[in-house]
Each structure stands twice: as structure tokens, then as C-alpha cells.
Amino acid sequence: MAHYGITHARIDDATGRATHVRYALINPQTNSWGSPFADVDIDQIIMLLMSGDHVYALHTVEGLSPPGPTVGFVVGDSGYEWIEVEEPEKHEGRLLRDLPAM
């Protein structure tokens, strides 16, 4: 299973949810990047999560980007899927909408 970090998000003004993200493979032991950044639709992130990979929201703190809250996917009553940090109530100020805009 791989680890990925999201550094930027495009948020839909109407829903407040991420529609696209900038992400890359990370090495959580060394806090280093393992691939170039890519801008993708959230469907790509949902596929990574469904395959068992780990995805984190990376918020810059004092010039560093340590792995932050774990990102998960949500399925609404209508079947619509989106992504957000898990347990958002515990991560005020560290949600996807708090990342820099794409």
C-alpha cells in the first residue's frame, strides 16, 4: 500500500467540496516526495483509497509539510462520492478546503 499527500485543492463554491486536487506519492518515514505532482479529479483519489492506499492532507506548518489528517471518501444518500479528511470535527483548520487553492 502506498502513501500519497494532497497539497492543493479546487473547491466547488456551491457544495464546499473538493473537485480536483494536486497530489504526489510520499515516503512518510523520510517525509520526502516519491513522484512528481499531478493535478487530478477526485475520482483518482477515490480509486486510490478503494485500493487500500493511504492519502493525507498536507498543510504547511513552519515551512514543513508533515502528513496531516487522513483523507477518506464519503458516499452520500444519492450515491454521489466525495473526499474529505476523516473526522473533520477533530481537524478544524486542516480540512481540504483549508489547503491552498489550485
JOZIRA-V187246 format. One record per residue. N is the residue number from 0. RES is the residue in one small letter. OMEGA is omega in whole degrees, 0 to 359 (* if undefined). NEAR is the number of other C-alpha atoms within 12 Angstrom. Layout:
BEGIN
n=(N:N)
res=(RES:RES)
omega=(OMEGA:OMEGA)
near=(NEAR:NEAR)
END
This chain:
BEGIN
n=(0:1:2:3:4:5:6:7:8:9:10:11:12:13:14:15:16:17:18:19:20:21:22:23:24:25:26:27:28:29:30:31:32:33:34:35:36:37:38:39:40:41:42:43:44:45:46:47:48:49:50:51:52:53:54:55:56:57:58:59:60:61:62:63:64:65:66:67:68:69:70:71:72:73:74:75:76:77:78:79:80:81:82:83:84:85:86:87:88:89:90:91:92:93:94:95:96:97:98:99:100:101)
res=(m:a:h:y:g:i:t:h:a:r:i:d:d:a:t:g:r:a:t:h:v:r:y:a:l:i:n:p:q:t:n:s:w:g:s:p:f:a:d:v:d:i:d:q:i:i:m:l:l:m:s:g:d:h:v:y:a:l:h:t:v:e:g:l:s:p:p:g:p:t:v:g:f:v:v:g:d:s:g:y:e:w:i:e:v:e:e:p:e:k:h:e:g:r:l:l:r:d:l:p:a:m)
omega=(184:178:181:177:176:182:182:178:171:185:176:182:184:185:184:182:177:175:179:178:170:184:176:174:179:171:185:179:181:182:181:180:180:180:174:177:176:174:185:170:182:177:178:180:178:178:177:180:181:179:176:178:179:180:182:170:183:178:181:179:180:177:180:178:179:176:183:181:176:178:176:176:184:175:180:181:182:181:179:181:175:179:175:176:178:182:184:180:179:186:179:181:181:178:178:180:178:176:175:180:176:*)
near=(14:19:33:39:44:49:40:33:34:28:26:18:10:8:12:17:26:38:30:30:40:33:35:32:29:30:21:22:11:12:19:19:23:18:16:14:18:22:23:24:24:35:21:26:40:29:20:28:26:19:14:17:22:32:42:41:42:40:30:20:13:7:8:13:25:26:31:33:32:30:39:30:30:25:13:10:8:8:9:15:23:33:41:38:35:24:17:22:12:13:20:16:20:31:34:44:33:28:32:22:19:23)
END
